[in-house]
């Protein structure tokens, strides 16, 4: 158990809570057709991957969930291929999380828990990609996003319903977990533990021979290390850009439309008046009259207000409509009947009795149609352009859904189709390091790498309300290493270095063996009769290791040193066959956190989270046992083989 908790300090706490969700919305909703026949079947169609209570997790749903999660991971790690992702735990992780999610929902439904339509609607409306420029839910954006991801509205709602039920059930499962201080103290003390040691490096370069590898040996090395040279999946993208500027010479408001807009906005263009005022609100009419007399007699409104224990408010420039809305019509009438420099007579609102000092009066004359024609023309042009662009994008989406090709739409709309070279998900071209994609590719690529090779063309929003692209997938090149002849020089260098690494390991093992026999690292290195780089002293604490781990900057030899026994030596292969490290741990200084209340408190909080996660996991296991889970291993094996390319 001590080893487990040591590992906690060099890993992220609380990762368990990802078990119930598969990035259902953020990662392309991670959902597919959830209809099924109810019987176990093959990989394609609606075969059953697992039965959870009365619900069915289909192979198609699992397949698309895995692919969506993989695409999201690939955007962060462009060197990742689907086979590596699946075999690295992606398949099992997604399957477990979906089963957990289905089990939680089935358990909630079994015991009368629901997530109502309004609650689901609210969650959907909060998704930024479903919102318009005004930040409000947009039905058009919602439908477009669903179409781009190839899912149905009910599938999305089912995902949200399961997540909301999980929120209700899991929130309290681990709440209030407590940990005895006697358990916390030893592990808090680990953070204060300090270690001292030495590290020697035996470089492969010291044993490299300048000879040409035999073709057979090189081919065998290439075959065994193909993953080292694998180029991730690449795609060519066919696209055409269009923007609102295409309507610049097409949209001209008519005189009738301009006159109609002017008439609609007559109030806006009518003569108006504003008054700059300071006001005081009093509780009674008599008090208001008395204060108005003081001000009219020459006392400033500020001084008059202070004389009765009040203060004047600077209202600035107001309109009659504005003050009537915040006070009352009577107050507005009184103020706007008062000339500049005068004091308005008392008038009542719900707040009390108002008097105001009118500091200035500004009169704005009415504007004729000719005076505002340019303004109205520009406004109507913008509105009609926005409408035309929206109609165009919706119309194109409908055409794509009806079977039109990218070329069909490009010809009809007089758009020029461009094609990219085979690009990685991050936009790089492995065949041309100097290639730079157009800026618009930042929005096109994420969509392009979520599509299947037979997906319909898509409309991609580049700049909201201004620029769009239509695009389709050209050629998909599966992840694979290039031919040996194309990278023969690189493979040769790696082969020679690997051969040198084998000899470096022999020396490193002998050095470590001598240290185990009681020799110092310095003497063992000297006895190796090989000229090596200087020995490096190392000193660190476990707390430092934890901080560096959070930043992803822990040198592997340092990590190894904190897993060793005092007075021992171990070897570790350097990255990319550069050589071998010999790590010698000389001394361990045990920490004591018994008097460090801050450290005890922080460690206790982490323990509570770990224990809470454990309680939550056990609760989920109990829910699965209650509703019943049956996995179709044949279908799961078939899907796994399909994803990894096995026969």
Secondary structure, 3 states (H helix, E strand, C coil): CHHHHHHHCCCCCCHHHHHHCCCCCCCHHHCCCCCCCCCCCCCCCCCEEEEECCEEEEHHHHHHHHHHHHHHHHHHCCCCCHHHHHHHHHHHHHHHHHHHHHHHHHHHHHCCCCCCHHHHHHHHHCCHHHECCCCCECHHHHHHHHHHHCCCHHHHHHHHHHHHHHHHHHCCCCCCCCCCHHHHHHHHHHCCCEEEEEEEEEEHHHHCCCCCCCHHHHHHHHHHCHHHHEECCEEEEEEEEEEHHHHCCCCCCCHHHHHHHHHHCHHHHCCEEEEEEEEEEECCHHHHHHHHHHHHCCCCHHHHHHHCCCCCEEEEEEEHHHHHHHCCHHHHHHHHCCCCCCECCCEEECCEEEEEEEEEEEEECCCCHHHHHHHHHHHHHHHHHHHHHHHHHHHHHHHHHCCCCHHHHHHHCCCCCEECCCECCCCCCCCCCCCCCCCCHHHHHHHHCCCCCCCCCEEEEEECCCEEEEEEEEEEECCEECCHHHHHHHHHHHHHHHHHHHHHHHHHHHHHHHHHCCCCHHHHHHHCCCCCCCCEEEEEEHHHHHHHHHCCCCCHHHHHHCCCCCCCEEEEECHHHCEEEEEEEEEEECCCCCCCHHHHHHHHHHHHHHHHHHHHHHHHHHHHHHHCEEECHHHHHHHHHHHHCCC
